Amino acid sequence: MKILLATVYPLPGGGGIWSFVSNLRNSLERNGHTVDILSTDEKNTKVKILNSGVEVKFDTHQDAVNHKLQTALPDIPQASFKYFWEKHRSLFEAAVSEISMEAYDIIHAQDITAALAISAIKPPSVPLVTSVNGYLGGEIFFEWKFQNPGKTDEQIWSMPELLYSQEIERLGCQASDKIHAASEWLTKVLAGKYGVPLSKISTFPYGVDIGKLQKKGAAAPVKKEGGKKIILCMGRLVYLKGIHHLISALPHLQKERNDWECWILGEGDMKETLKKQCEELGVRNSVKFKGYVKDAVPILQQADILVHPSLQETLPHTVIEAQLAGIPVIVSDASAMPEMVIHGETGLVFPHGNSHALYTQISTLLKAPKMREEISIKALNRGRQNWDLDRMTLNMEKFYRDAIQEKKGS
């Protein structure tokens, strides 16, 4: 098959989309398929097909898109969320329309916006499938919750930005011939909130190149014996990731013991807020903000515990990588994370937003090296089965074949 993987996000890059796309491409190519990756660039000035020389700049379409939006949305402020999103989607659509897609057997969108844009311009005979890698409405809800602390949850869900994002998500699902969801939780969201038929959704988890990951881990520096215990947290520094709840748990731990440090990897809008929180709670000297790290595997090898306190998550790659590295994990019970961890066997699960419960679980693991070891072994064994790249690729190939066959049948 000749396959186009497409996204409105810049690639290569950090984060889960690049992990998923790069692993999928490499595995599909090993199986004899031809794979192109279409994305934007880091400065959001063009679309490009990676490593091909094919690119189309947005500048050539700016005037036409501005005129189109001013005509279609005359009452929408240009500084609004809706106008920004529509402009981004329209520029992407216009630029991609200059790239021929006739030769592809299937187009695989990696986000709802790309799916909606490509559905309007692709050849009718080429099936479009979409990996919905998260619940966009929920992500925007938590962003606006942080920005509007005086509003109730009900008021936030009623905001125009939330209503619009959910409509975009519904339309993107509708425009796709088939949907891939990486978790049962996300499948239920898509079916329940947007009415996507279950027959249209294929549910199977992500996969990673376990051998490659473990080789990188073996080459990483060995953790020094007798040093402080390292509590690691990796992710964007935004409200959604729940890092403020982890920081709130640390003063309790500090009263109990001082042989630990918390390392936080990532960048984001809440960085200064989180630093201030550390200062106010008296844990500034015990929390190290490491910034964005392109390859986190060497740092992961230094950790004694990985904490993932997110308020919403599909299948975070950081948890997958920790399990495969033999690092015990503590995750919140939000969204799909309980699908990744069997509480007490392959990790610990705490009620999301409950800092005291999180403190208790961190304390429990730090006090029990044998428990940490047993959890690590069980998580590694289960992870080798669940996160196997070859298994995901076989599922994806069937997903593609089904979409192609259904398109021919229609």
C-alpha positions in Angstrom: 0.0 0.0 0.0 1.0 3.6 -0.5 0.0 5.5 2.7 -0.2 9.1 3.6 0.1 10.0 7.3 -1.2 13.6 7.8 -1.4 16.1 10.6 -1.8 19.8 11.2 1.0 19.6 13.8 4.7 20.2 13.1 6.8 17.1 12.7 9.3 15.8 13.6 8.8 16.9 17.1 8.4 15.8 20.7 5.2 14.4 22.2 3.0 11.4 21.5 2.0 12.1 17.9 5.6 11.9 16.6 6.3 8.8 18.7 3.2 7.2 17.2 3.8 8.3 13.6 7.5 7.6 13.4 7.0 4.1 14.9 4.1 3.4 12.6 6.0 4.6 9.5 9.1 2.6 10.3 7.1 -0.6 10.9 4.9 -0.2 7.8 8.0 0.3 5.7 9.6 -2.8 7.1 6.5 -4.6 5.9 6.9 -3.4 2.4 4.6 -0.4 2.3 5.4 3.1 1.0 4.7 5.8 3.6 4.7 9.6 3.3 4.3 12.0 6.3 2.6 15.3 5.7 2.7 18.0 8.4 3.3 21.6 9.0 6.6 23.2 10.0 7.6 24.4 13.5 6.9 28.1 12.6 3.5 27.1 11.0 4.4 28.7 7.7 3.9 25.8 5.3 2.9 22.2 4.8 5.5 19.6 3.7 6.0 16.0 3.0 8.9 14.9 5.1 12.2 14.2 3.3 10.7 14.7 -0.1 11.3 18.4 -0.9 7.6 18.8 -1.5 6.2 21.9 0.4 3.6 24.6 0.0 3.8 27.9 1.8 0.8 29.3 3.5 1.7 32.9 2.3 0.4 32.2 -1.2 -3.1 31.5 0.3 -3.3 34.1 3.0 -5.3 36.7 1.0 -7.9 34.2 -0.3 -8.4 32.6 3.1 -8.8 36.0 4.8 -11.4 37.0 2.3 -13.2 33.7 2.6 -13.4 34.0 6.4 -14.4 37.6 6.5 -17.2 36.8 4.1 -18.3 33.6 5.9 -17.7 34.8 9.5 -18.3 38.6 9.4 -19.4 38.8 13.1 -16.5 36.7 14.5 -13.6 38.7 16.0 -10.3 37.9 14.4 -8.7 37.5 17.8 -11.3 34.8 18.8 -10.6 31.1 19.2 -13.0 30.2 16.5 -11.5 32.6 13.9 -8.0 31.4 14.7 -8.9 27.7 14.3 -10.9 28.3 11.1 -8.0 30.2 9.6 -5.5 27.5 10.6 -7.7 24.8 9.1 -8.4 26.8 5.9 -4.8 27.5 5.3 -3.9 23.9 5.8 -6.7 22.8 3.5 -5.7 25.3 0.8 -2.0 24.4 0.9 -2.6 20.6 0.9 -5.0 21.0 -2.1 -1.8 21.7 -4.2 -0.4 18.3 -3.3 -1.6 15.4 -5.4 -3.2 12.6 -3.4 -4.4 10.4 -6.3 -1.6 7.9 -5.9 -2.3 7.0 -2.3 -4.3 3.9 -1.4 -5.3 5.4 1.9 -4.9 8.7 3.8 -4.5 8.4 7.6 -5.1 11.6 9.5 -3.6 12.0 12.9 -6.0 14.7 14.2 -9.5 15.9 13.7 -8.5 19.2 12.1 -6.4 17.4 9.4 -9.3 15.0 8.8 -11.8 17.7 8.3 -9.5 19.7 5.9 -8.4 16.7 3.8 -12.0 15.3 3.5 -12.9 18.4 1.5 -10.1 18.1 -1.1 -9.1 14.4 -1.4 -10.0 12.2 -4.3 -13.4 10.6 -3.6 -12.0 7.1 -4.3 -9.3 7.3 -1.6 -10.4 6.4 1.9 -9.7 8.7 4.8 -9.2 7.2 8.2 -8.4 9.1 11.4 -6.5 8.2 14.6 -8.3 10.3 17.2 -5.5 10.6 19.7 -7.4 12.4 22.3 -10.6 14.1 23.4 -10.2 17.7 22.1 -13.3 19.0 23.9 -11.9 17.8 27.2 -8.5 19.2 26.6 -9.9 22.7 25.8 -12.2 22.4 28.8 -9.2 22.1 31.2 -7.3 24.9 29.4 -10.2 27.2 29.9 -10.8 26.0 33.5 -7.2 27.2 34.2 -7.8 30.6 32.5 -11.2 31.1 34.1 -10.9 30.1 37.8 -14.1 32.0 38.7 -16.4 30.0 36.4 -18.2 26.7 37.3 -17.6 23.6 35.1 -21.1 24.0 33.7 -20.3 27.6 32.7 -17.1 26.6 31.0 -18.7 23.8 29.0 -21.3 26.3 27.8 -18.6 28.7 26.5 -18.6 29.3 22.7 -15.0 27.9 22.5 -16.1 24.6 24.0 -19.2 24.3 21.9 -17.2 25.0 18.8 -14.4 22.6 19.5 -16.9 19.8 20.1 -18.7 20.6 16.8 -15.3 20.4 15.0 -14.6 17.1 16.7 -18.0 15.7 15.6 -17.6 16.9 12.0 -14.1 15.5 11.8 -15.3 12.1 12.9 -18.2 12.3 10.5 -15.8 13.1 7.6 -13.7 10.0 8.3 -14.5 6.7 6.7 -13.2 4.9 9.8 -11.8 5.9 13.2 -8.9 4.4 15.2 -9.1 4.9 19.0 -6.3 3.7 21.2 -8.4 3.0 24.3 -11.8 1.8 25.3 -12.4 5.1 27.2 -11.9 7.1 24.0 -14.2 4.8 22.0 -16.9 5.4 24.6 -16.4 9.2 24.4 -16.6 9.2 20.6 -19.7 7.0 20.5 -21.4 8.7 23.5 -20.7 12.3 22.8 -20.6 12.4 19.0 -22.8 9.4 18.0 -20.0 7.7 16.1 -21.2 4.2 15.3 -19.2 1.5 17.1 -18.9 -0.3 13.7 -16.9 2.7 12.5 -14.4 2.6 15.3 -11.4 0.2 15.6 -10.0 0.1 19.1 -6.4 -1.1 19.6 -3.5 0.4 21.6 -0.3 2.2 20.5 2.9 0.2 19.9 6.5 1.1 20.3 9.8 -0.4 19.1 10.6 -2.2 22.3 14.0 -3.4 21.2 15.1 0.1 20.2 13.8 1.6 23.4 15.6 -0.9 25.6 18.9 -0.5 23.7 18.7 3.2 24.4 18.0 2.5 28.0 20.9 0.1 28.3 23.2 2.8 26.9 22.0 5.4 29.5 24.1 6.3 32.6 23.6 3.9 35.5 21.8 5.3 38.5 24.2 6.1 41.3 23.7 3.9 44.4 23.0 5.8 47.6 21.8 8.9 45.9 18.4 10.6 46.5 15.3 8.8 45.3 14.0 10.4 42.0 10.3 11.0 41.5 9.9 11.8 37.8 7.1 13.6 36.0 7.1 14.3 32.3 4.7 16.3 30.2 3.6 19.7 29.1 3.3 22.2 31.9 -0.4 22.9 31.5 -3.4 22.5 33.8 -4.5 19.3 32.0 -1.4 17.4 33.1 -2.3 17.8 36.8 1.3 18.6 37.8 0.0 21.1 40.4 -1.6 18.1 42.2 1.8 16.3 42.4 3.4 19.5 43.8 0.6 19.7 46.4 1.5 16.2 47.5 5.1 16.9 48.1 5.0 18.9 51.4 3.4 15.8 53.1 6.3 13.7 51.8 8.8 16.3 52.9 7.6 16.1 56.5 8.1 12.3 56.4 11.5 12.1 54.6 14.1 14.2 52.8 15.9 11.5 50.7 14.1 12.4 47.5 13.9 14.9 44.6 11.1 15.5 42.1 12.3 16.1 38.6 9.8 17.7 36.2 10.5 17.5 32.5 8.6 19.8 30.0 7.7 23.3 29.1 4.3 25.1 29.1 2.2 28.0 30.2 2.0 27.0 33.8 5.8 26.8 34.4 6.0 30.0 36.4 2.8 29.2 38.3 4.2 25.8 39.3 7.5 27.3 40.4 5.6 29.8 42.5 3.5 26.9 44.0 6.7 25.1 44.9 8.0 28.3 46.6 4.7 28.8 48.6 4.6 25.2 49.7 8.2 25.1 50.8 9.4 22.4 48.4 11.4 24.7 46.0 14.7 23.0 46.8 13.4 19.5 46.3 11.7 20.1 42.9 13.9 20.5 39.8 12.4 21.8 36.6 14.5 20.2 33.8 12.8 21.9 30.8 12.1 20.2 27.5 14.3 17.1 26.8 14.2 15.7 23.3 15.2 12.2 24.4 14.0 11.5 27.9 15.1 7.8 28.1 18.5 8.6 29.8 16.7 10.6 32.5 13.9 8.0 32.8 16.6 5.5 33.7 17.6 7.6 36.7 14.1 7.5 38.1 12.8 5.4 41.0 9.1 6.3 40.3 7.2 7.9 37.4 4.1 9.9 38.4 1.6 10.8 35.8 -1.2 12.9 37.5 -3.1 14.0 34.3 -6.7 15.0 34.5 -7.4 13.6 31.0 -5.2 11.2 28.9 -5.6 8.6 26.2 -2.5 6.4 26.4 0.5 8.5 27.4 3.7 7.4 25.8 5.6 8.4 29.0 3.8 5.7 30.9 4.5 3.1 28.2 8.2 4.0 28.1 8.4 3.8 31.9 6.8 0.4 32.1 9.1 -0.9 29.4 12.1 0.6 31.2 11.2 -1.2 34.4 10.2 2.0 36.3 7.2 1.7 38.6 4.4 4.1 37.7 1.7 5.9 39.6 -1.1 7.2 37.5 -4.4 9.0 38.1 -7.7 7.2 37.4 -8.6 9.8 34.8 -9.7 8.7 31.3 -7.9 5.7 29.9 -5.0 5.4 32.4 -6.6 2.6 34.4 -6.5 0.6 31.2 -2.7 0.8 31.3 -2.2 0.0 35.0 -3.6 -2.8 37.2 -3.6 -1.2 40.6 -1.3 -3.0 43.0 0.2 -5.3 40.3 1.6 -3.2 37.4 1.5 0.1 39.1 -0.6 2.2 41.4 -3.7 4.3 40.6 -4.9 7.3 42.6 -8.2 9.3 42.4 -7.4 12.2 40.0 -7.0 15.5 41.7 -6.5 13.9 45.1 -3.1 15.1 46.3 -3.2 13.4 49.6 -3.9 10.0 48.0 -1.0 10.6 45.6 1.3 11.4 48.5 0.3 8.2 50.2 1.1 6.1 47.1 4.5 7.8 46.6 5.3 7.2 50.2 4.2 3.6 50.0 6.5 2.9 47.0 9.5 4.7 48.5 9.2 2.7 51.6 9.0 -0.7 49.8 11.9 -1.5 47.4 10.6 -5.0 47.0 7.2 -3.8 46.0 8.8 -1.5 43.4 10.7 -4.4 42.0 7.7 -6.7 41.8 5.6 -4.0 40.1 8.4 -3.2 37.6 8.7 -6.9 36.6 4.9 -7.4 36.1 4.6 -4.1 34.3 7.5 -4.9 31.9 6.0 -8.4 31.1 2.5 -6.9 30.5 4.0 -4.0 28.6 5.9 -6.3 26.2 2.5 -7.8 25.2 0.3 -4.6 25.2 2.7 -2.1 23.6 4.3 -4.4 20.9 4.8 -2.5 17.7 4.4 -5.5 15.4 1.0 -6.2 17.0 -0.1 -2.6 16.5 1.1 -2.7 12.9 -0.9 -5.9 12.1 -4.0 -4.2 13.6 -3.3 -1.1 11.5 -2.9 -3.0 8.3 -6.3 -4.7 8.9 -7.8 -1.3 9.7 -6.5 0.0 6.3 -7.7 -3.0 4.4 -11.1 -2.8 5.9 -11.4 0.9 5.0 -10.3 0.2 1.4 -12.7 -2.6 1.0 -15.6 -0.7 2.4 -14.8 2.3 0.1 -14.8 0.0 -2.9 -18.1 -1.6 -1.7 -19.7 1.8 -1.4 
